[in-house]
Amino acid sequence: MAAAPIIVAIDGPAAAGKGTIARRLAAHFNLAYLDTGSLYRQVGFLVLEAGGDPSEGEDAVAAARAIFGRSFEDQRLRTQAVADAAARVAAIPEVRAALIEAQRRFGTTPPLLPDGKPPKGVVVDGRDIGTVIFPEAGIKLFITASPEERARRRHQELMDRGISANFGEVLEEVRARDELDATRPVSPLKQASDAHLLDTTDLSIEAAFEAARDIVAATV
Ligand code: DC
C-alpha cells in the first residue's frame, strides 16, 4: 500500500511569515502548497464585487460555492478591503463548511508539482488547519510574531510596493484582524495542542525558514 501523503499543517495570525515559510517548505521537500487564506479572500472578493455584505450569510455562502475555477493568484485578492471581507465571511459557519471538502481533498489527492512529478504530500496554511481541517496531520506548526513586528513587516511590504501607509493604522488593522480571527465561535485561530510553536518576532525570514525546515526534517 502507498504511504499516506505527508501533511504539514501551518496556522498562525496574519503577517507572521507563514505564507513565505510554507511556500519555501513546499519547494524544499517537494510538497504541493495550498494557501487557504486565498479561498476566503476569493469569497470576500466576490461578495464585494457583487455589491453584497461580507457579514451576511446568504451573500457569502453563494460566493463560497462560486469560487472554484477562479484564479487564486489574482492580485486584487491582496488588498486590505478584501482581507477585511475575508475575515468577515470566514466567521460564517456555512461558508467554512462549503470550503472544507476541497481543502481535505487537496490533502488526500494533491495536484502534481510544477515539474509534473507527484508530490510526497502537502503544506497547507491558514487558521484552522491543524485543529479542524487536518487534525491528524503528521506535522503541525503554529507560526506567530508580536503584533508590532507583524505590523512593521506589513508596513514595509506596502512601502516596498509604493503604497503609502501609516504605521499606527497598519497596527490597528493587524490587531482588528487578530480579534476577528481569534474570537469567532467557529474554528477560531488557535494553536493545536500538538503543534510546534515558532515565534518569528526576532528571526529573519531565513532563520525562521531554517527553524521550520529543521522541525519538518525531523519528521519526514
Ligand atoms: O491568511 P490570509 O490573511 O490570507 O487570510 C485571510 C482571512 O481568511 C483571515 O483573516 C481569516 C480567514 N482564514 C480563515 O478563517 N481560515 C483559514 N484557514 C484561512 C484564512
Boltz pocket constraint, residues with backbone or C-beta under 6 A from the ligand:
constraints:
  - pocket:
      binder: B
      contacts: [[A, 14], [A, 15], [A, 36], [A, 37], [A, 38], [A, 40], [A, 41], [A, 83], [A, 86], [A, 87], [A, 90], [A, 91], [A, 125], [A, 126], [A, 127], [A, 128], [A, 129], [A, 177], [A, 181], [A, 187]]
      max_distance: 6.0
